Amino acid sequence: MSVVPATNLNRRRLLQLAALLGGTATLAACGGPAVGGSGETAQAGATDWAGITPAKEITWWSNHPGASKAVEEELIKRFQAAEGIKVNLVTAGANYDEVAQKFQAASGANNIPDLVIASDVWWFRYMINGQILPLDGLAKHLEFNTDDFNKTLFDDYNFSGNHWAVPYARSTPLFYYNKKVWQAAGLPDRAPKSWDEFDQWAPKIAASAGVVPLGLGKGTSWAAWWFCNILWGRGGAYSKDWTMTLDTPEAIEAAKYVQKLIFEDKTAAVTAKDQVADFGAGLTGCTLASTGSLSGILKAAQFEVGTGFLPEGPKGQACPTGGTGLAIPAKKSPEQQLAAAKFLKFLTNTENTAYFSSNTGYMPVRTSARDGATMAQVYAKTPQFRTAVDQLQTTRVQDWGRVFVPGGDKELTTALEKIMLQQADPSSSFATASSAIEKSFEQNVKSYL
């Protein structure tokens, strides 16, 4: 499979892609929703926003990440008071995938929102289908300061010279541990520095506390995300640019290590439903969960919760960014798009970013919010919040095979669940995933690069 530079996907090719895909995109071949765009994404950048009057009512589709519905409703209330634009908040799914599938299906029926959640594994598909608007022109017109966004998080949506979303509920996986269990095991009050150190601690946890030392999560948009830590920490990767690299010794060894934890050492177990709930109930000594789960974990746990960086591998620290941004659909009228952009500007300003982060645990996406008075009070009261912000310095961009190829995350999740639940051979499981992702790349991406 040849390597094709991402920068070659220019606006002209995007327009051609969207027109060719129409309503019968080949995304169905890889199991994803099969609705393409109309090409309006590339054209929308030429809109003369100065001559547009914003609409008086818009609709926002969200899954309320981090149980944030009440927070989002409060932010809407503030916006409506300030701007006089009504925002209808719609629960469009229980998670990012459900929202994305509904958005893809609604695009074909022309029943789409004015603002939509755009997760790390979906925004590129929206873009390549011509379904979302490049935001730089709108930001300039509204004097929407994007320089203050955390550069790593904002540039996650930078492709072909445009930003296609802005960061909203952004997160990293975090290491959570039960301090009571740690104390009973005679462990220092911190996360293990490395997986080797965890291996040394795990038998003490099991023996002294009578719980499974580590609870692991499963499912699309989760398993293949946290596994980045172990994969990268051992020198492996899902892909190098567009070329899959799951057949390397490092990738195979990473999968075997997880199997060893589960089947040989028996120091880790895959949750039946929700590793966060299991940890909060005291069933596991520690877990890997999103920073966005922090507030919920702190409320639910009947014990003191510790947080730390993800453990290092032999090749050092390795942490992915994740979560979701917000995007504006391309098919909406300029009036609707301008109103949505005004709300987007308001929703992610310094004050509201700090409000959202302090009430959910998601990272403050603006440096001014991160370093401001609101978050300083949060860090002082709840130091666990600071861990995620500090860990951001160790992150790296995700492998294209997972986040840019339609169905990539789903195929990787399927492989990892077979490896973790059925003790399947990593080589054959990864080979199946690689083949499917390569096929999706050939059908859905390559010819448009």
Disulfide bonds with the S-S distance in Angstrom:
none
